[in-house]
């Protein structure tokens, strides 16, 4: 039995598909982001504050770069559309 999609449902299905693809890509990138910078690297570079808090500086991950790009593009598009 074939599934019928009306023209009114098409934008909703397209939006759902884009959101699902974005979530899959985000999860993949967040899982792969730790491959380049190991736990040993972060422990070596860590600075301890009173033995309670540790701070380590490492490279920015691909997930964060992509998230920042998406947010900047969204903000620019929002400004052009609504200001």
MODELLER restraints for C-alpha pairs under 7 A, 6 or more apart:
rsr = mdl.restraints
at = mdl.atoms
rsr.add(forms.Gaussian(group=physical.xy_distance, feature=features.Distance(at['CA:26:A'], at['CA:63:A']), mean=6.74, stdev=0.5))
rsr.add(forms.Gaussian(group=physical.xy_distance, feature=features.Distance(at['CA:29:A'], at['CA:62:A']), mean=6.71, stdev=0.5))
rsr.add(forms.Gaussian(group=physical.xy_distance, feature=features.Distance(at['CA:29:A'], at['CA:63:A']), mean=5.18, stdev=0.5))
rsr.add(forms.Gaussian(group=physical.xy_distance, feature=features.Distance(at['CA:30:A'], at['CA:63:A']), mean=5.58, stdev=0.5))
rsr.add(forms.Gaussian(group=physical.xy_distance, feature=features.Distance(at['CA:33:A'], at['CA:61:A']), mean=5.48, stdev=0.5))
rsr.add(forms.Gaussian(group=physical.xy_distance, feature=features.Distance(at['CA:33:A'], at['CA:62:A']), mean=6.33, stdev=0.5))
rsr.add(forms.Gaussian(group=physical.xy_distance, feature=features.Distance(at['CA:33:A'], at['CA:63:A']), mean=6.54, stdev=0.5))
rsr.add(forms.Gaussian(group=physical.xy_distance, feature=features.Distance(at['CA:42:A'], at['CA:56:A']), mean=5.80, stdev=0.5))
rsr.add(forms.Gaussian(group=physical.xy_distance, feature=features.Distance(at['CA:42:A'], at['CA:58:A']), mean=6.97, stdev=0.5))
rsr.add(forms.Gaussian(group=physical.xy_distance, feature=features.Distance(at['CA:45:A'], at['CA:56:A']), mean=5.65, stdev=0.5))
rsr.add(forms.Gaussian(group=physical.xy_distance, feature=features.Distance(at['CA:45:A'], at['CA:57:A']), mean=6.75, stdev=0.5))
rsr.add(forms.Gaussian(group=physical.xy_distance, feature=features.Distance(at['CA:46:A'], at['CA:54:A']), mean=6.08, stdev=0.5))
rsr.add(forms.Gaussian(group=physical.xy_distance, feature=features.Distance(at['CA:46:A'], at['CA:55:A']), mean=5.30, stdev=0.5))
rsr.add(forms.Gaussian(group=physical.xy_distance, feature=features.Distance(at['CA:46:A'], at['CA:56:A']), mean=4.18, stdev=0.5))
rsr.add(forms.Gaussian(group=physical.xy_distance, feature=features.Distance(at['CA:47:A'], at['CA:54:A']), mean=5.53, stdev=0.5))
rsr.add(forms.Gaussian(group=physical.xy_distance, feature=features.Distance(at['CA:47:A'], at['CA:55:A']), mean=5.23, stdev=0.5))
rsr.add(forms.Gaussian(group=physical.xy_distance, feature=features.Distance(at['CA:47:A'], at['CA:56:A']), mean=6.27, stdev=0.5))
rsr.add(forms.Gaussian(group=physical.xy_distance, feature=features.Distance(at['CA:48:A'], at['CA:54:A']), mean=4.45, stdev=0.5))
rsr.add(forms.Gaussian(group=physical.xy_distance, feature=features.Distance(at['CA:48:A'], at['CA:55:A']), mean=6.50, stdev=0.5))
